[in-house]
Amino acid sequence: MKSVKLILGPMRVPFLILTPACVLLGVATAVNSGARISLLHVFLILIGALSTHISVNAFNEYDDFKSGLDTRTQRTPFSGGSGTLPANPTKGRTALVTAWVALGIVAATGIYFTWQRGMALVPLGLLGMVTIVAYTPWLTRVPLLCLIAPGLGFGPFMVMGTHFALTGEYSLTAFLASLVPFFLVSNLLLLNQFPDVEADKTVGRRHFPILLGRQLSSYIFSSFLILTYVAIVIGVALSILPLGSLLGLLTLILAIPLLKGSIAHANDIQLLIPFMGKNVMVNLLTPLLVAIGIFIH
């Protein structure tokens, strides 16, 4: 039982629920295009997408443990890692093997869908795999890349990749839809960096909360949150997204207090934690509601 926990811990299983929401958005745009959808292909895409998320999580857990960051981080329910490796310091290799095995599954699904759909999937797939491996050791040291890499992974890479794997083509509808998780997931990691500023400095990270401070970074967060809903409205206004996509605007009920709270409590981590929870809910519900809206259109 303990060995199972040592494998599941670095995967950060509770956070994997974000992946099906993003995949569903790509499935919705594919259905909207009129393409015939294979349930087997949807299943394989989900396996590949979950493996992507597991791989980046496990690499992050391993790198944070080896660098000593885990012992300096102020853990919250939404940030600071799983705590698995600091509690079991001889098991770092387990996380690393998990990361590489998951990456192998990602590569295998990518090769399969390239064979099925064509070479146009390769650039997106390669960029995704590079992002997985490079995120913690390199991208977290470049503020802009650190900000947008998570959003690219769960937005354009995952949503557009799903759409292409199901239809054999890219579409403007899938791109507009992918902007929803692009802005939200970039924001998810941005806000989760607020508690880690002091610890992250010690291992050479250089994200916006370090570079600009938490208060100014809260305005970046607010801008990305607003742009999420702007993307939905513009997509519908231009008839690129179906009218049902406006269902995603329902999460404004959470997003408005989240925006206010992130600014008001940027420098008080304890007061910020409930808003980090709201941020997770917005990340999960908004792409899900947009996907449902596209399906029912």
Backbone hydrogen bonds in HBPLUS format (Angstrom, degrees):
<---DONOR---> <-ACCEPTOR-->    atom                        ^
c    i                          cat <-CA-CA->   ^        H-A-AA   ^      H-
h    n   atom  resd res      DA  || num        DHA   H-A  angle D-A-AA Bond
n    s   type  num  typ     dist DA aas  dist angle  dist       angle   num
A0005-LYS N   A0001-MET O   3.13 MM   4  6.48 155.8  2.19 145.6 151.6     1
A0006-LEU N   A0002-LYS O   2.94 MM   4  6.25 145.7  2.06 145.8 155.8     2
A0007-ILE N   A0003-SER O   3.22 MM   4  6.48 135.5  2.43 136.2 146.4     3
A0007-ILE N   A0004-VAL O   3.12 MM   3  5.21 131.7  2.37  97.2 109.9     4
A0008-LEU N   A0004-VAL O   2.87 MM   4  6.13 167.7  1.88 157.0 160.6     5
A0009-GLY N   A0005-LYS O   2.79 MM   4  5.61 154.9  1.85 144.3 150.5     6
A0011-MET N   A0008-LEU O   3.08 MM   3  5.14 130.9  2.33  99.2 113.3     7
A0012-ARG N   A0009-GLY O   2.93 MM   3  5.43 153.6  2.00 115.6 123.7     8
A0015-PHE N   A0012-ARG O   2.93 MM   3  5.78 149.4  2.02 127.2 135.2     9
A0016-LEU N   A0013-VAL O   2.99 MM   3  5.27 159.5  2.04 114.4 121.0    10
A0018-LEU N   A0015-PHE O   3.42 MM   3  6.36 175.0  2.42 121.9 123.0    11
A0019-THR N   A0016-LEU O   3.04 MM   3  5.70 142.6  2.19 117.1 125.0    12
A0022-CYS N   A0018-LEU O   3.26 MM   4  6.61 151.2  2.34 150.0 157.6    13
A0022-CYS N   A0019-THR O   3.07 MM   3  5.28 119.8  2.45 103.0 117.2    14
A0023-VAL N   A0019-THR O   2.94 MM   4  6.20 164.4  1.96 161.5 166.5    15
A0024-LEU N   A0020-PRO O   2.84 MM   4  5.88 158.0  1.89 144.5 150.8    16
A0025-LEU N   A0021-ALA O   3.28 MM   4  6.49 141.1  2.45 132.6 141.5    17
A0026-GLY N   A0022-CYS O   3.30 MM   4  6.72 151.9  2.39 144.0 150.1    18
A0026-GLY N   A0023-VAL O   3.00 MM   3  5.17 116.2  2.42  99.8 115.0    19
A0027-VAL N   A0023-VAL O   2.90 MM   4  6.27 152.3  1.98 152.5 161.4    20
A0028-ALA N   A0024-LEU O   2.85 MM   4  6.04 153.4  1.92 145.5 152.7    21
A0029-THR N   A0025-LEU O   3.11 MM   4  6.44 156.7  2.17 146.9 151.7    22
A0030-ALA N   A0026-GLY O   3.07 MM   4  6.23 149.0  2.17 139.7 148.5    23
A0031-VAL N   A0027-VAL O   2.89 MM   4  6.17 160.1  1.93 153.8 158.5    24
A0032-ASN N   A0028-ALA O   2.90 MM   4  6.08 156.7  1.96 146.3 153.4    25
A0033-SER N   A0029-THR O   3.08 MM   4  6.25 129.4  2.35 133.8 145.4    26
A0033-SER N   A0030-ALA O   3.13 MM   3  5.17 135.1  2.34  95.7 107.9    27
A0034-GLY N   A0031-VAL O   3.01 MM   3  5.44 157.7  2.06 111.1 118.4    28
A0041-HIS N   A0038-SER O   3.08 MM   3  5.16 116.8  2.50  95.8 110.6    29
A0042-VAL N   A0038-SER O   2.99 MM   4  6.39 152.8  2.07 148.3 156.3    30
A0043-PHE N   A0039-LEU O   2.95 MM   4  6.17 157.1  2.00 146.2 151.8    31
A0044-LEU N   A0040-LEU O   2.94 MM   4  6.24 159.2  1.98 149.6 155.1    32
A0045-ILE N   A0041-HIS O   2.85 MM   4  6.03 157.6  1.90 149.9 156.1    33
A0046-LEU N   A0042-VAL O   2.97 MM   4  6.19 156.5  2.03 146.7 152.9    34
A0047-ILE N   A0043-PHE O   2.98 MM   4  6.30 154.9  2.05 148.8 155.6    35
A0048-GLY N   A0044-LEU O   2.94 MM   4  6.20 162.3  1.98 149.5 154.2    36
A0049-ALA N   A0045-ILE O   2.80 MM   4  6.01 156.9  1.85 151.5 158.4    37
A0050-LEU N   A0046-LEU O   2.85 MM   4  5.97 164.4  1.87 150.7 154.9    38
A0051-SER N   A0047-ILE O   2.95 MM   4  6.07 152.4  2.02 143.5 151.7    39
A0052-THR N   A0048-GLY O   2.96 MM   4  6.22 142.6  2.10 139.0 149.1    40
A0053-HIS N   A0049-ALA O   3.08 MM   4  6.44 159.4  2.13 150.4 154.2    41
A0054-ILE N   A0050-LEU O   2.84 MM   4  6.07 163.1  1.87 152.1 157.2    42
A0055-SER N   A0051-SER O   2.84 MM   4  5.89 159.2  1.88 144.4 150.3    43
A0056-VAL N   A0052-THR O   3.10 MM   4  6.37 170.3  2.11 154.8 156.0    44
A0057-ASN N   A0053-HIS O   3.06 MM   4  6.17 156.4  2.12 146.0 153.0    45
A0058-ALA N   A0054-ILE O   2.87 MM   4  6.04 164.0  1.89 154.3 158.5    46
A0059-PHE N   A0055-SER O   2.90 MM   4  6.09 164.6  1.93 155.4 159.7    47
A0060-ASN N   A0056-VAL O   3.02 MM   4  6.06 156.5  2.08 138.5 145.4    48
A0061-GLU N   A0057-ASN O   2.87 MM   4  6.16 156.9  1.92 150.3 156.7    49
A0062-TYR N   A0058-ALA O   2.95 MM   4  6.13 163.7  1.98 149.9 154.0    50
A0063-ASP N   A0059-PHE O   2.87 MM   4  6.06 171.3  1.88 156.2 158.7    51
A0064-ASP N   A0060-ASN O   2.91 MM   4  5.95 162.5  1.94 149.8 155.0    52
A0065-PHE N   A0061-GLU O   3.03 MM   4  6.11 147.3  2.14 140.9 149.6    53
A0066-LYS N   A0062-TYR O   2.90 MM   4  6.13 169.0  1.91 157.9 160.4    54
A0067-SER N   A0063-ASP O   2.97 MM   4  6.02 152.8  2.05 145.9 152.8    55
A0069-LEU N   A0064-ASP O   2.97 MM   5  5.07 115.3  2.40 149.0 162.0    56
A0070-ASP N   A0064-ASP O   3.26 MM   6  5.69 156.7  2.31 129.7 128.9    57
A0068-GLY N   A0065-PHE O   3.15 MM   3  5.25 147.3  2.27 101.3 111.1    58
A0071-THR N   A0068-GLY O   3.25 MM   3  5.78 141.4  2.41 109.9 118.6    59
A0072-ARG N   A0069-LEU O   2.88 MM   3  5.32 157.0  1.93 116.4 124.1    60
A0073-THR N   A0069-LEU O   3.10 MM   4  6.17 125.8  2.41 154.4 169.5    61
A0076-THR N   A0079-SER O   3.07 MM   3  5.17 171.3  2.08 133.9 136.5    62
A0087-ALA N   A0083-GLY O   3.38 MM   4  6.36 148.1  2.49 137.8 145.7    63
A0088-ASN N   A0084-THR O   3.05 MM   4  6.22 119.9  2.42 133.6 149.8    64
A0088-ASN N   A0085-LEU O   2.97 MM   3  4.76 136.1  2.17  94.8 108.0    65
A0091-LYS N   A0088-ASN O   2.98 MM   3  5.76 165.3  2.00 134.1 136.2    66
A0094-THR N   A0091-LYS O   3.07 MM   3  5.43 134.6  2.28 105.9 117.4    67
A0095-ALA N   A0092-GLY O   3.13 MM   3  5.48 121.6  2.49 105.4 117.9    68
A0096-LEU N   A0092-GLY O   3.21 MM   4  6.58 157.6  2.26 149.3 155.8    69
A0097-VAL N   A0093-ARG O   2.86 MM   4  6.08 162.0  1.89 155.0 159.1    70
A0098-THR N   A0094-THR O   2.97 MM   4  6.13 157.9  2.02 144.4 151.1    71
A0099-ALA N   A0095-ALA O   2.95 MM   4  6.19 154.4  2.01 145.9 152.4    72
A0100-TRP N   A0096-LEU O   3.07 MM   4  6.37 161.6  2.10 150.8 154.5    73
A0101-VAL N   A0097-VAL O   2.88 MM   4  6.02 163.6  1.90 156.4 161.1    74
A0102-ALA N   A0098-THR O   2.98 MM   4  6.07 165.3  2.00 148.8 153.2    75
A0103-LEU N   A0099-ALA O   2.97 MM   4  6.17 151.2  2.06 141.1 149.6    76
A0104-GLY N   A0100-TRP O   2.90 MM   4  6.14 145.1  2.02 141.3 150.8    77
A0104-GLY N   A0101-VAL O   3.08 MM   3  4.99 117.8  2.48  91.6 107.2    78
A0105-ILE N   A0101-VAL O   3.05 MM   4  6.47 145.8  2.17 146.2 155.2    79
A0106-VAL N   A0102-ALA O   3.01 MM   4  6.37 152.6  2.09 146.5 154.2    80
A0107-ALA N   A0103-LEU O   2.93 MM   4  6.25 158.9  1.98 149.3 154.4    81
A0108-ALA N   A0104-GLY O   2.92 MM   4  6.15 155.2  1.98 144.4 151.4    82
A0109-THR N   A0105-ILE O   2.97 MM   4  6.21 164.0  1.99 153.4 156.4    83
A0110-GLY N   A0106-VAL O   2.94 MM   4  6.12 153.5  2.01 146.7 155.1    84
A0111-ILE N   A0107-ALA O   2.89 MM   4  6.14 154.0  1.95 149.8 156.2    85
A0112-TYR N   A0108-ALA O   3.02 MM   4  6.25 157.8  2.07 146.1 152.3    86
A0113-PHE N   A0109-THR O   3.01 MM   4  6.25 167.1  2.03 151.6 153.9    87
A0114-THR N   A0110-GLY O   2.92 MM   4  6.04 142.3  2.07 141.6 152.5    88
A0115-TRP N   A0111-ILE O   2.98 MM   4  6.18 155.2  2.05 146.4 152.4    89
A0116-GLN N   A0112-TYR O   2.94 MM   4  6.26 146.1  2.06 141.6 152.0    90
A0117-ARG N   A0113-PHE O   2.74 MM   4  5.68 159.0  1.78 143.2 148.8    91
A0118-GLY N   A0114-THR O   2.77 MM   4  4.80 146.3  1.88 124.1 133.9    92
A0121-LEU N   A0118-GLY O   3.41 MM   3  6.46 173.4  2.42 123.9 125.5    93
A0122-VAL N   A0119-MET O   2.94 MM   3  5.40 152.9  2.02 114.8 122.8    94
A0125-GLY N   A0121-LEU O   3.01 MM   4  6.18 162.4  2.04 156.9 162.7    95
A0126-LEU N   A0122-VAL O   2.81 MM   4  5.96 167.7  1.83 167.1 169.1    96
A0127-LEU N   A0123-PRO O   3.01 MM   4  6.09 162.3  2.04 145.8 151.0    97
A0128-GLY N   A0124-LEU O   3.00 MM   4  6.17 152.6  2.08 143.1 150.9    98
A0129-MET N   A0125-GLY O   2.99 MM   4  6.27 157.4  2.05 149.7 154.9    99
A0130-VAL N   A0126-LEU O   2.91 MM   4  6.12 161.1  1.95 153.0 158.3   100
A0131-THR N   A0127-LEU O   2.98 MM   4  6.12 154.7  2.05 143.4 150.4   101
A0132-ILE N   A0128-GLY O   3.07 MM   4  6.37 150.9  2.16 144.9 152.2   102
A0133-VAL N   A0129-MET O   3.22 MM   4  6.52 166.7  2.24 152.5 153.5   103
A0134-ALA N   A0130-VAL O   2.83 MM   4  5.85 159.0  1.88 153.2 160.2   104
A0135-TYR N   A0131-THR O   2.96 MM   4  5.46 136.8  2.15 142.8 147.7   105
A0138-TRP N   A0134-ALA O   2.96 MM   4  5.35 152.4  2.04 147.7 153.8   106
A0139-LEU N   A0134-ALA O   3.00 MM   5  6.03 167.5  2.01 142.9 146.9   107
A0140-THR N   A0135-TYR O   3.03 MM   5  6.13 133.5  2.26 170.2 171.1   108
A0141-ARG N   A0138-TRP O   3.01 MM   3  5.58 161.3  2.05 118.3 123.2   109
A0142-VAL N   A0139-LEU O   3.16 MM   3  5.45 169.8  2.17 114.0 116.3   110
A0206-ARG N   A0140-THR O   2.86 MM  66  6.15 175.7  1.86 148.0 149.1   111
A0146-CYS N   A0142-VAL O   2.82 MM   4  5.86 161.2  1.85 165.8 170.8   112
A0147-LEU N   A0143-PRO O   2.98 MM   4  6.17 144.9  2.10 143.9 152.9   113
A0148-ILE N   A0144-LEU O   3.06 MM   4  6.36 164.1  2.08 154.4 156.8   114
A0149-ALA N   A0145-LEU O   2.88 MM   4  5.53 151.7  1.96 148.2 153.4   115
A0152-LEU N   A0148-ILE O   2.84 MM   4  6.07 156.1  1.90 160.4 168.1   116
A0153-GLY N   A0149-ALA O   2.98 MM   4  6.17 157.5  2.04 150.4 156.3   117
A0154-PHE N   A0150-PRO O   3.08 MM   4  6.36 163.4  2.11 154.8 157.0   118
A0155-GLY N   A0151-GLY O   2.71 MM   4  5.41 132.1  1.94 138.6 151.9   119
A0157-PHE N   A0152-LEU O   2.89 MM   5  5.91 163.5  1.91 167.9 172.4   120
A0159-VAL N   A0155-GLY O   2.78 MM   4  5.53 156.0  1.84 162.8 171.1   121
A0160-MET N   A0156-PRO O   3.05 MM   4  5.14 135.1  2.26 117.5 130.7   122
A0161-GLY N   A0157-PHE O   3.03 MM   4  5.40 133.4  2.25 114.7 128.1   123
A0162-THR N   A0158-MET O   2.94 MM   4  5.94 154.1  2.01 136.9 143.4   124
A0163-HIS N   A0159-VAL O   2.99 MM   4  6.25 164.2  2.02 148.3 152.8   125
A0164-PHE N   A0160-MET O   2.89 MM   4  6.08 162.7  1.92 148.5 152.9   126
A0165-ALA N   A0161-GLY O   2.90 MM   4  6.03 161.0  1.93 148.2 154.0   127
A0166-LEU N   A0162-THR O   3.10 MM   4  6.28 137.4  2.28 145.4 155.6   128
A0166-LEU N   A0163-HIS O   3.26 MM   3  5.32 133.8  2.49  95.8 107.7   129
A0167-THR N   A0163-HIS O   2.94 MM   4  6.04 140.0  2.10 146.0 157.5   130
A0168-GLY N   A0164-PHE O   2.64 MM   4  4.74 154.4  1.70 134.1 140.9   131
A0175-PHE N   A0171-SER O   3.08 MM   4  6.39 153.2  2.15 142.0 150.0   132
A0176-LEU N   A0172-LEU O   2.89 MM   4  6.13 167.1  1.91 153.2 155.4   133
A0177-ALA N   A0173-THR O   2.96 MM   4  6.12 163.0  1.99 149.5 154.8   134
A0178-SER N   A0174-ALA O   2.86 MM   4  5.97 145.3  1.98 141.0 150.8   135
A0179-LEU N   A0176-LEU O   3.17 MM   3  5.38 147.1  2.28 101.4 110.9   136
A0180-VAL N   A0177-ALA O   3.16 MM   3  5.81 154.3  2.22 114.2 120.6   137
A0182-PHE N   A0178-SER O   3.04 MM   4  6.16 144.2  2.17 140.3 151.4   138
A0183-PHE N   A0179-LEU O   3.06 MM   4  6.13 171.7  2.06 147.7 147.0   139
A0184-LEU N   A0180-VAL O   3.12 MM   4  6.23 166.0  2.14 150.5 154.7   140
A0185-VAL N   A0181-PRO O   2.84 MM   4  5.46 163.2  1.86 137.1 143.0   141
A0186-SER N   A0182-PHE O   3.25 MM   4  6.11 153.5  2.32 136.4 144.0   142
A0187-ASN N   A0183-PHE O   3.08 MM   4  6.17 151.2  2.17 137.1 145.2   143
A0188-LEU N   A0184-LEU O   2.78 MM   4  6.10 140.3  1.94 140.3 152.9   144
A0189-LEU N   A0185-VAL O   3.20 MM   4  6.43 163.9  2.23 152.1 151.5   145
A0190-LEU N   A0186-SER O   3.01 MM   4  6.16 151.4  2.09 140.8 150.0   146
A0191-LEU N   A0187-ASN O   2.92 MM   4  6.05 174.8  1.92 159.4 158.0   147
A0192-ASN N   A0188-LEU O   3.21 MM   4  6.28 151.0  2.29 136.9 145.4   148
A0193-GLN N   A0190-LEU O   3.06 MM   3  5.30 151.3  2.14 104.1 113.1   149
A0194-PHE N   A0191-LEU O   3.14 MM   3  5.51 156.0  2.20 108.8 115.7   150
A0196-ASP N   A0193-GLN O   2.98 MM   3  5.17 138.8  2.15 105.6 118.2   151
A0200-ASP N   A0196-ASP O   2.74 MM   4  5.71 170.0  1.75 168.6 171.6   152
A0201-LYS N   A0197-VAL O   3.14 MM   4  6.29 149.0  2.24 148.6 155.7   153
A0202-THR N   A0199-ALA O   3.08 MM   3  5.53 134.1  2.30 107.8 118.9   154
A0203-VAL N   A0200-ASP O   3.21 MM   3  5.61 154.0  2.28 109.5 116.5   155
A0205-ARG N   A0200-ASP O   3.17 MM   5  5.38 152.8  2.25 155.5 147.6   156
A0204-GLY N   A0201-LYS O   3.27 MM   3  5.35 168.6  2.28 109.4 110.7   157
A0210-ILE N   A0207-HIS O   3.02 MM   3  5.48 134.7  2.23 111.3 123.6   158
A0211-LEU N   A0207-HIS O   2.89 MM   4  6.11 165.2  1.91 153.4 158.5   159
A0212-LEU N   A0208-PHE O   2.71 MM   4  5.45 169.5  1.72 152.2 156.0   160
A0213-GLY N   A0209-PRO O   3.14 MM   4  4.47 124.8  2.45  97.3 110.4   161
A0217-SER N   A0213-GLY O   3.17 MM   4  6.20 151.9  2.25 141.8 150.4   162
A0218-SER N   A0214-ARG O   2.90 MM   4  6.10 132.2  2.13 142.7 154.7   163
A0218-SER N   A0215-GLN O   3.12 MM   3  5.17 132.1  2.36  94.8 107.7   164
A0219-TYR N   A0216-LEU O   3.06 MM   3  5.38 140.8  2.22 103.0 113.7   165
A0220-ILE N   A0217-SER O   3.13 MM   3  5.01 121.7  2.49  92.0 106.5   166
A0221-PHE N   A0217-SER O   2.93 MM   4  6.25 161.5  1.97 150.1 155.1   167
A0222-SER N   A0218-SER O   2.93 MM   4  6.12 154.2  2.00 135.9 142.7   168
A0223-SER N   A0219-TYR O   2.94 MM   4  6.08 153.5  2.01 139.5 146.5   169
A0224-PHE N   A0220-ILE O   2.98 MM   4  6.27 162.2  2.01 156.4 160.1   170
A0225-LEU N   A0221-PHE O   2.97 MM   4  6.20 152.4  2.05 147.8 156.1   171
A0226-ILE N   A0222-SER O   2.99 MM   4  6.23 159.8  2.03 149.6 154.1   172
A0227-LEU N   A0223-SER O   2.91 MM   4  6.14 157.7  1.96 147.7 154.5   173
A0228-THR N   A0224-PHE O   3.10 MM   4  6.31 135.6  2.30 140.4 150.0   174
A0230-VAL N   A0226-ILE O   3.02 MM   4  6.31 152.8  2.10 148.4 157.0   175
A0231-ALA N   A0227-LEU O   2.91 MM   4  5.95 155.9  1.97 143.8 148.5   176
A0232-ILE N   A0228-THR O   3.37 MM   4  6.73 150.9  2.47 137.7 144.5   177
A0233-VAL N   A0229-TYR O   3.02 MM   4  6.27 169.5  2.03 152.2 154.4   178
A0234-ILE N   A0230-VAL O   2.84 MM   4  5.97 169.6  1.85 157.2 160.4   179
A0235-GLY N   A0231-ALA O   2.94 MM   4  5.93 157.6  1.99 140.6 147.6   180
A0236-VAL N   A0232-ILE O   3.02 MM   4  6.29 155.2  2.08 149.6 155.6   181
A0237-ALA N   A0233-VAL O   2.82 MM   4  5.98 164.3  1.84 152.7 157.9   182
A0238-LEU N   A0234-ILE O   2.90 MM   4  6.03 148.5  2.00 150.7 157.2   183
A0240-ILE N   A0235-GLY O   2.80 MM   5  5.03 143.9  1.93 166.7 167.4   184
A0241-LEU N   A0235-GLY O   2.87 MM   6  4.86 168.2  1.88 112.6 113.6   185
A0239-SER N   A0236-VAL O   2.93 MM   3  4.87 158.7  1.97 106.4 112.2   186
A0245-SER N   A0242-PRO O   2.92 MM   3  5.74 163.1  1.95 125.8 131.0   187
A0246-LEU N   A0243-LEU O   3.09 MM   3  6.03 168.1  2.11 127.2 129.9   188
A0247-LEU N   A0244-GLY O   2.98 MM   3  5.81 165.6  2.00 124.0 127.4   189
A0248-GLY N   A0245-SER O   2.97 MM   3  5.97 168.1  1.99 128.7 130.8   190
A0249-LEU N   A0246-LEU O   2.91 MM   3  5.46 159.1  1.96 114.5 121.1   191
A0250-LEU N   A0247-LEU O   3.11 MM   3  5.84 168.2  2.12 119.7 123.4   192
A0251-THR N   A0248-GLY O   3.37 MM   3  6.23 163.1  2.40 119.1 121.5   193
A0252-LEU N   A0249-LEU O   2.99 MM   3  5.59 163.0  2.01 118.5 122.4   194
A0253-ILE N   A0250-LEU O   3.26 MM   3  6.25 173.3  2.26 122.9 124.6   195
A0254-LEU N   A0251-THR O   2.92 MM   3  5.36 139.8  2.09 109.3 119.0   196
A0255-ALA N   A0251-THR O   2.82 MM   4  6.08 159.3  1.86 147.6 154.8   197
A0256-ILE N   A0252-LEU O   3.03 MM   4  5.67 168.4  2.04 140.8 140.8   198
A0258-LEU N   A0254-LEU O   3.06 MM   4  6.15 147.4  2.17 144.1 154.2   199
A0259-LEU N   A0255-ALA O   2.80 MM   4  5.99 156.7  1.85 150.6 155.4   200
A0260-LYS N   A0256-ILE O   3.13 MM   4  6.42 167.5  2.14 152.7 155.3   201
A0261-GLY N   A0257-PRO O   2.82 MM   4  5.88 160.1  1.86 146.2 152.4   202
A0262-SER N   A0258-LEU O   2.88 MM   4  5.95 156.1  1.94 150.6 156.2   203
A0263-ILE N   A0259-LEU O   3.39 MM   4  6.59 149.5  2.49 143.2 149.6   204
A0264-ALA N   A0260-LYS O   2.95 MM   4  6.12 166.0  1.97 151.5 156.1   205
A0265-HIS N   A0261-GLY O   2.90 MM   4  5.77 155.0  1.96 147.0 151.8   206
A0268-ASP N   A0265-HIS O   3.07 MM   3  5.12 166.7  2.09 110.1 114.1   207
A0272-LEU N   A0268-ASP O   2.95 MM   4  6.10 133.0  2.18 144.1 158.3   208
A0272-LEU N   A0269-ILE O   3.02 MM   3  4.78 126.0  2.32  90.4 105.7   209
A0273-ILE N   A0269-ILE O   3.03 MM   4  6.17 137.1  2.22 152.2 159.9   210
A0275-PHE N   A0272-LEU O   2.88 MM   3  5.37 127.2  2.17 114.1 128.5   211
A0276-MET N   A0272-LEU O   3.04 MM   4  6.40 137.5  2.22 146.4 158.5   212
A0276-MET N   A0273-ILE O   2.99 MM   3  4.95 127.0  2.28  97.0 111.8   213
A0277-GLY N   A0273-ILE O   3.12 MM   4  6.53 145.8  2.24 149.0 158.0   214
A0278-LYS N   A0274-PRO O   3.09 MM   4  6.50 149.1  2.19 138.3 146.3   215
A0279-ASN N   A0275-PHE O   2.89 MM   4  6.08 147.6  2.00 139.3 148.3   216
A0280-VAL N   A0276-MET O   3.14 MM   4  6.46 147.7  2.25 141.2 148.2   217
A0281-MET N   A0277-GLY O   3.16 MM   4  6.53 158.7  2.21 147.7 152.8   218
A0282-VAL N   A0278-LYS O   2.91 MM   4  6.22 157.4  1.97 152.8 158.8   219
A0283-ASN N   A0279-ASN O   3.00 MM   4  6.19 155.6  2.06 145.6 152.3   220
A0284-LEU N   A0280-VAL O   3.01 MM   4  6.31 147.3  2.12 148.8 157.4   221
A0285-LEU N   A0281-MET O   2.86 MM   4  5.92 173.3  1.86 157.5 159.8   222
A0286-THR N   A0282-VAL O   3.08 MM   4  5.68 162.5  2.12 140.1 145.4   223
A0289-LEU N   A0285-LEU O   2.80 MM   4  5.94 160.2  1.84 155.6 160.0   224
A0290-VAL N   A0286-THR O   2.95 MM   4  6.16 161.5  1.98 156.2 161.5   225
A0291-ALA N   A0287-PRO O   2.90 MM   4  6.00 158.9  1.94 143.7 149.8   226
A0292-ILE N   A0288-LEU O   2.93 MM   4  6.22 159.5  1.97 147.6 153.3   227
A0293-GLY N   A0289-LEU O   2.84 MM   4  6.02 158.4  1.88 146.2 152.7   228
A0294-ILE N   A0290-VAL O   2.91 MM   4  6.22 146.5  2.03 147.0 155.8   229
A0295-PHE N   A0291-ALA O   2.92 MM   4  6.22 158.2  1.97 151.1 157.4   230
A0296-ILE N   A0292-ILE O   2.94 MM   4  6.19 159.6  1.99 156.0 160.3   231
A0297-HIS N   A0294-ILE O   3.39 MM   3  5.30 150.9  2.48  97.1 105.3   232
